[in-house]
Amino acid sequence: MNLLEEEFEKIKSHDYKLYFKNYPTEQEREQMVQTNKDLTKSENDAISSAKEIFERLDSASRQIALKEILGDSYKEIIDSIKNE
Protein backbone atom coordinates (compact mmCIF):
# COMPACT_ATOMS: atom_id res chain seq x y z
CA MET A 1 0.00 0.00 0.00
CA ASN A 2 2.92 2.33 0.72
CA LEU A 3 4.09 1.98 -2.86
CA LEU A 4 0.72 3.15 -4.13
CA GLU A 5 0.76 6.11 -1.75
CA GLU A 6 4.26 7.05 -2.86
CA GLU A 7 3.24 6.90 -6.50
CA PHE A 8 0.22 9.07 -5.80
CA GLU A 9 2.34 11.64 -3.96
CA LYS A 10 4.77 11.81 -6.92
CA ILE A 11 1.92 12.46 -9.32
CA LYS A 12 0.38 15.00 -6.95
CA SER A 13 3.71 16.86 -6.62
CA HIS A 14 3.88 17.11 -10.43
CA ASP A 15 0.46 18.77 -10.54
CA TYR A 16 -1.19 15.46 -11.55
CA LYS A 17 0.79 15.29 -14.81
CA LEU A 18 2.46 12.07 -15.87
CA TYR A 19 5.99 12.11 -17.23
CA PHE A 20 7.59 9.27 -19.14
CA LYS A 21 11.24 8.55 -19.83
CA ASN A 22 10.58 7.44 -23.39
CA TYR A 23 7.86 8.77 -25.64
CA PRO A 24 6.87 6.75 -28.71
CA THR A 25 8.04 7.94 -32.10
CA GLU A 26 5.57 8.93 -34.81
CA GLN A 27 6.00 5.51 -36.42
CA GLU A 28 5.39 3.74 -33.09
CA ARG A 29 2.26 5.85 -32.49
CA GLU A 30 0.92 4.91 -35.93
CA GLN A 31 1.55 1.24 -35.13
CA MET A 32 -0.30 1.60 -31.82
CA VAL A 33 -3.33 3.02 -33.60
CA GLN A 34 -3.26 0.20 -36.17
CA THR A 35 -2.85 -2.43 -33.48
CA ASN A 36 -5.66 -1.11 -31.30
CA LYS A 37 -8.19 -0.06 -33.93
CA ASP A 38 -11.75 -1.26 -33.69
CA LEU A 39 -12.68 -3.90 -36.25
CA THR A 40 -15.85 -3.74 -38.28
CA LYS A 41 -18.36 -6.59 -38.16
CA SER A 42 -17.19 -7.61 -41.62
CA GLU A 43 -13.55 -7.73 -40.48
CA ASN A 44 -14.49 -9.73 -37.38
CA ASP A 45 -16.49 -12.16 -39.54
CA ALA A 46 -13.54 -12.59 -41.92
CA ILE A 47 -11.19 -13.29 -38.99
CA SER A 48 -13.63 -15.84 -37.55
CA SER A 49 -13.93 -17.59 -40.92
CA ALA A 50 -10.17 -17.69 -41.37
CA LYS A 51 -9.76 -19.09 -37.85
CA GLU A 52 -12.29 -21.86 -38.55
CA ILE A 53 -10.50 -22.81 -41.76
CA PHE A 54 -7.11 -22.70 -40.05
CA GLU A 55 -8.32 -25.00 -37.26
CA ARG A 56 -9.32 -27.63 -39.83
CA LEU A 57 -5.79 -27.85 -41.23
CA ASP A 58 -3.25 -30.40 -40.06
CA SER A 59 -0.01 -29.23 -38.44
CA ALA A 60 2.08 -29.21 -41.62
CA SER A 61 -0.60 -27.34 -43.56
CA ARG A 62 -0.87 -24.78 -40.74
CA GLN A 63 2.84 -24.06 -40.98
CA ILE A 64 2.60 -23.61 -44.74
CA ALA A 65 -0.42 -21.33 -44.35
CA LEU A 66 1.35 -19.22 -41.72
CA LYS A 67 4.42 -18.83 -43.93
CA GLU A 68 2.21 -17.70 -46.81
CA ILE A 69 0.19 -15.27 -44.70
CA LEU A 70 3.04 -13.82 -42.65
CA GLY A 71 5.74 -13.83 -45.30
CA ASP A 72 9.11 -12.64 -44.01
CA SER A 73 7.71 -12.03 -40.53
CA TYR A 74 7.12 -15.77 -39.99
CA LYS A 75 10.63 -16.59 -38.70
CA GLU A 76 10.73 -13.54 -36.44
CA ILE A 77 7.37 -14.44 -34.87
CA ILE A 78 8.34 -18.09 -34.36
CA ASP A 79 11.61 -17.04 -32.71
CA SER A 80 9.82 -14.63 -30.36
CA ILE A 81 7.34 -17.37 -29.34
CA LYS A 82 10.19 -19.79 -28.63
CA ASN A 83 11.92 -17.18 -26.44
CA GLU A 84 8.88 -16.60 -24.21
Protein Blocks (a to p, Z undefined) as FASTA:
>chain_A
ZZmmmmmmmmmmnoopacdfbdcdfklmmmmmmmmpccdfklmmmmmmmmmmmmmpcfkl
mmmmmmmmnmmmlmmmmmmmmmZZ
